[in-house]
Amino acid sequence: MIRISQLPLIQNPGQFYATEHILLVDVLLVGDAPRQMREYIKNTHGGFIYDKKTYIPITLTGTPESLLANAGKPIVFKFDRGFENHYHFDGNLNALLWHKKLYNISSLIDQSSVQFEREEDFIIQRYLTGYREYVEPETEEKLLSIPVQSPAIGLKAMRGLKPVRKDSAGA
């Protein structure tokens, strides 16, 4: 059994692209299912309750290219008894790195099957309790960059003032 908490964390885009196989770890909220289905998912598929909501940890494996190629496409998780839920990856690699969701599993490629140990406390701490929304860093404006909207001089009157017109009769 493999402990996710002991796998090498991918921390920057260079490590991401240099990795042969990656593991994406996240949690999926299954709270819109009926109570009986939530209990079934909790007992059968490794789900857990946090803050009165039912979650299931999800693990997706593949290459960096396959992850980026599937960006924007919903990944469907089908459970028994006809219930299904969708996971969406929007393609924002920086957000995945910031949330610490990517791990290097290149050393596990040769294993015929990979099973993960249930680490409920680790998953709750990293992906639910400590969750903060990712905010894109603002890019610094450069001196030589062209402004998005070029300033127009003399086309609008300043607030409180009226444009001056020359009267043809006055001079």
N, C-alpha and C positions, 0 to 999 in steps of 0.2 A: 504494500500500500504506500502510495506517495503522499507526502504532506506538502500541500501547496505553499504553506508558510516557509518551507525550506528550499523552495525552488529559486534559482537566480532570477531576480526581477530585472526586466528590461527598462532602462531609465532614460534613454535618449534615442532619437531617430537612427543614429549610426548603429547602435546595438540592434535595433529592430531589423534593419535591412541586412545586417550581417548574420542574423540568426537563421538557421536552417528550418527549424520548426518552433512554432510559438504556441502558447496556451493563453487564451483569453478567458478571464474569470470575471463573472459578474453575478448579480442576483436578479431574479425575475419575480415580479409581484404577481401572485395568482389570486389576489383578493376578490376578483369579480366572479369567481366560481362559487357555486352553491356550497354550503357548509360541509355537506357530506363529501363532496369532491375535494375540498381543501384538506379535510382530515385524511382522505385517501392519499393525496399527494404527499402530505406530511409523513405518513406512515410508510408508504411504498417507495417514493422517489426522493427521499432525503430532504423534504421541505422542513421548514421551521417557522415558528411564530416569533415576530418581533414587533413590538408596539401595536399589538392586537391585529396585525396583518400577517398573512401567510406568504412566505417567500420560498423560492427554491434556488440553490446555487447552480449556476450553469457554467460549463467548461466547454470551450470550443477550441479545437486544435487545427493546425494547418501551417501553411507557409505564409510569410508576410505578404506575398503577392496575392494569394488566395483571399486573405482577409480584406485587402484593399479592393480586390475585384468584386467582392460581394457587398461592398459598402452601399448603403441605401436600400438593399433588398431585405425584406423581413425574413428572419429565420424562424420557422414554425416548430414549436415543441408540441408534439401530440402525446397526450396522456391517454390512458385507458378510459373506457366508457365515453368516448367521443369528445372529450374536452381538449381544447388546444389553446395555446397562447403564443404570442409573437415577441421576438426580440429584434430590436433595430440597432444597427451600428451605422452612424451617420458619416463615417469616413474621416472623422477628426482624430488623427493619430496623436496629436498633442494632448487632447483631452484624455485619451486612454493612458498615455504615459503619466499624466498628472494625477489621475485617479489610481495609479498602480494596478492596472488590470492585465498587464502583459508579462508573461514569464517565458524564459528560455527552456524548452524541453528537448533540445537537440540531442542530449545524451540519452534520452529515452526512446529514440526512434527504433532501435533494434528489438525492443520488447514487443511480444505478440499482442498483449493487452495491457492497458494502463488503467489502474483503478486508484481513485483518490480517497484518502482517509477523510472521514467526516470531521471537519474543523469548524463547527458552527460558531464558536466564539471568535475565531480569527475572521471569518467571513462577515459576521455582524460588526465587529470593530472596524475593519478596513472599508467595507462597502456600504454600511448603513449608518452606524453611529458617527463615524468620522467623515461622512459625506459632506462635501461642499461643492457648490456649483462651479464649474470651470468657466473662467472668464478669459477671453482672448487678450493677450497683452497688447497694449496700444503701441503702435509703431511710432518711433520718433520722427518728427518732421525734419527734413534735411533743408539746409540753406538753399541748395540748388534745385529743389523739387519745384515743379510747376504747381501752383495752387489749383485746387479742384475747380473753383469758380473764380475767374479772373475779375478783379475789382473794376467796376464801372465808375468812372469819375465824371461828375457833372450831369448825370442823367436823372438823379432823384434829389429832391429838396431835402435838406436836413429837417428833422422834426422841429416843429414850431416855427420854421422859417418858410417863406414863400419864394419861389424863383423870381429873379429880377428880369423884367422885360423892358426893352427899350421902346419907348413910344415914338412913333414916327412924327407925331405932331409936336412933341415937346422940344426938339432941338433945332 
